[in-house]
Amino acid sequence: VSGAIESFELRWERSATRHLYGEGAIAAGFAGFGDLARGRKVFVVAARRVMELQGERLLPLRAATERVELLDVPDGEGAKSVAEAERLWRRMSERGGKRDSLVVAFGGGSVLDVAGFAAGAFLRGIEWAAIPTTLLAQVDAAIGGKTGLDLPEMKNAVGLFHPPVAVLAEPGPLATLGRDQRRAGLVEALKLGAVADLALFERVERDLERLLDGEVSALGSLAAAAARSKAALVERDPREGGERQLLNFGHTLGHALEAEAGYGRLAHGDAVAYGMRFALGLSLARGADADFAARVARLLDRIGVPPLPALAPAGLLIRMGRDKKARAEGLTWVLLAGPGAGRLETGIAEEKVATELVAFLRRGGFPPL
Ligand SMILES: NC(=O)c1ccc[n+]([C@@H]2O[C@H](COP(=O)([O-])OP(=O)(O)OC[C@H]3O[C@@H](n4cnc5c(N)ncnc54)[C@H](O)[C@@H]3O)[C@@H](O)[C@H]2O)c1
């Protein structure tokens, strides 16, 4: 693994997030930021499993402050509940959490979401840092300041924009991911590339076998490239008024599939892959570049998404209508336009979506290509 650390900043309205990607990023973060952790009470939020696998990576944090408390959360999506956020707040209160305490989220996107949310609401907002340990979290979830919890009715239903002060991402932890977890991260990188960054898309296309096989240096450098690309896009549109909505490509149906299947039964990345396949169909019917749509579909096929569980269209349609991206004038769909370019379309008739969804499910979740 190459030793170079990439560093870039995402500037917010009144703050900034420093991103460090590369081996040694955690040590550089805690030694290089001066007061990021020094002398502060630090609450590390992590699932036990990730602590067992990768916990020694936090040694530089222990060197920076002795006041480290470990707060465990359930593994995976189950961490993203109101009950778990409350459990974090109560433990932080009991253990002397103050306005200058720091939350360090160590794990995948689920842990980052609940820890960032808990930090954003505790004492009306304390600082947090993200140490993403999955490809998906390094590529996507750690960047952009969104935090959130699920309700049984709806995924990511409750949340805050609360950017971390730092994102410290090392390739090393990616070595213990399984193929399915790598696949989930690759789906999000492909998504960003397909609608906003052709070079990133082509990189996934070119390096797919090495990435799927888990070549850590390839995974680490892809994560840095994707994170930099997402950070630039978010900086242009932090509150998702326009361009940032492109990153919801595949997520309108994806979130509905994930919730309808039951959280944890269909992985987020796989649900988004199906969401993208569905959006490809909608895009093709509305003038998308057919050659590029076919390329996106082929890359999804190569990534190898597991079969779609049998789900009834009615429940999915209700969930899509409830999606937080739904406005009074109807859902805003992210469609593919051309190579590396997406576009937004609001007001596709509900009956049309319903008809296409029935056909899509009948095809087993494949686009009409
Ligand atoms: N806030 C955002 O902007 C944003 C963006 C994208 C996704 N997300 C959210 O991220 C979540 C998905 O994140 P995820 O895919 O990272 O899944 P996850 O956080 O649920 O973790 C999946 C599994 O990976 C394991 N794991 C973590 N690090 C590991 C390592 N180094 N080695 C081995 N196993 C490891 C965990 O134990 C867990 O079982 C979803 O809830 C999604 O909504 C949020």
The ligand as a MOL file (V3000), in Angstrom:
LIG
                    3D

  0  0  0     0  0            999 V3000
M  V30 BEGIN CTAB
M  V30 COUNTS 44 48 0 0 0
M  V30 BEGIN ATOM
M  V30 1 N -24.8290 9.8590 5.2740 0
M  V30 2 C -24.6360 9.6270 4.0070 0
M  V30 3 O -24.3930 10.5320 3.2100 0
M  V30 4 C -24.6970 8.2160 3.4980 0
M  V30 5 C -24.3340 7.9380 2.1730 0
M  V30 6 C -24.3630 6.6180 1.7360 0
M  V30 7 C -24.7840 5.6180 2.5770 0
M  V30 8 N -25.1500 5.9200 3.8500 0 CHG=1
M  V30 9 C -25.5960 4.8770 4.7650 0
M  V30 10 O -24.5240 3.9770 5.0070 0
M  V30 11 C -25.0730 2.7150 5.3910 0
M  V30 12 C -24.3310 1.6020 4.7010 0
M  V30 13 O -22.9880 1.6670 5.0700 0
M  V30 14 P -22.0080 0.4240 4.9060 0
M  V30 15 O -22.2070 -0.1960 3.5930 0
M  V30 16 O -20.6740 0.9090 5.2720 0 CHG=-1
M  V30 17 O -22.6030 -0.6420 5.9030 0
M  V30 18 P -22.6180 -0.7760 7.4960 0
M  V30 19 O -22.1080 0.4230 8.1850 0
M  V30 20 O -23.9760 -1.2280 7.8340 0
M  V30 21 O -21.5610 -1.9320 7.7370 0
M  V30 22 C -21.7400 -3.1650 7.0930 0
M  V30 23 C -20.8880 -4.2180 7.7630 0
M  V30 24 O -19.5190 -3.9730 7.5600 0
M  V30 25 C -18.7960 -4.3790 8.7000 0
M  V30 26 N -17.4990 -3.7240 8.6770 0
M  V30 27 C -17.2130 -2.4170 8.8320 0
M  V30 28 N -15.9140 -2.1990 8.6380 0
M  V30 29 C -15.3450 -3.3990 8.3800 0
M  V30 30 C -14.0320 -3.8190 8.0720 0
M  V30 31 N -13.0350 -2.9430 7.9610 0
M  V30 32 N -13.8280 -5.1210 7.8520 0
M  V30 33 C -14.8250 -6.0170 7.9270 0
M  V30 34 N -16.0890 -5.6840 8.1810 0
M  V30 35 C -16.3430 -4.3810 8.4080 0
M  V30 36 C -19.6840 -4.0030 9.8170 0
M  V30 37 O -19.3700 -4.7640 10.9400 0
M  V30 38 C -21.0640 -4.3180 9.2530 0
M  V30 39 O -21.4430 -5.6230 9.5580 0
M  V30 40 C -26.5470 2.7620 5.0480 0
M  V30 41 O -27.2900 2.9110 6.2190 0
M  V30 42 C -26.6700 4.0120 4.2030 0
M  V30 43 O -27.9360 4.6230 4.3250 0
M  V30 44 C -25.1170 7.1940 4.3160 0
M  V30 END ATOM
M  V30 BEGIN BOND
M  V30 1 1 1 2
M  V30 2 2 2 3
M  V30 3 1 2 4
M  V30 4 1 4 5
M  V30 5 2 4 44
M  V30 6 2 5 6
M  V30 7 1 6 7
M  V30 8 2 7 8
M  V30 9 1 8 9
M  V30 10 1 8 44
M  V30 11 1 9 10
M  V30 12 1 9 42
M  V30 13 1 10 11
M  V30 14 1 11 12
M  V30 15 1 11 40
M  V30 16 1 12 13
M  V30 17 1 13 14
M  V30 18 2 14 15
M  V30 19 1 14 16
M  V30 20 1 14 17
M  V30 21 1 17 18
M  V30 22 2 18 19
M  V30 23 1 18 20
M  V30 24 1 18 21
M  V30 25 1 21 22
M  V30 26 1 22 23
M  V30 27 1 23 24
M  V30 28 1 23 38
M  V30 29 1 24 25
M  V30 30 1 25 26
M  V30 31 1 25 36
M  V30 32 1 26 27
M  V30 33 1 26 35
M  V30 34 2 27 28
M  V30 35 1 28 29
M  V30 36 1 29 30
M  V30 37 2 29 35
M  V30 38 1 30 31
M  V30 39 2 30 32
M  V30 40 1 32 33
M  V30 41 2 33 34
M  V30 42 1 34 35
M  V30 43 1 36 37
M  V30 44 1 36 38
M  V30 45 1 38 39
M  V30 46 1 40 41
M  V30 47 1 40 42
M  V30 48 1 42 43
M  V30 END BOND
M  V30 END CTAB
M  END
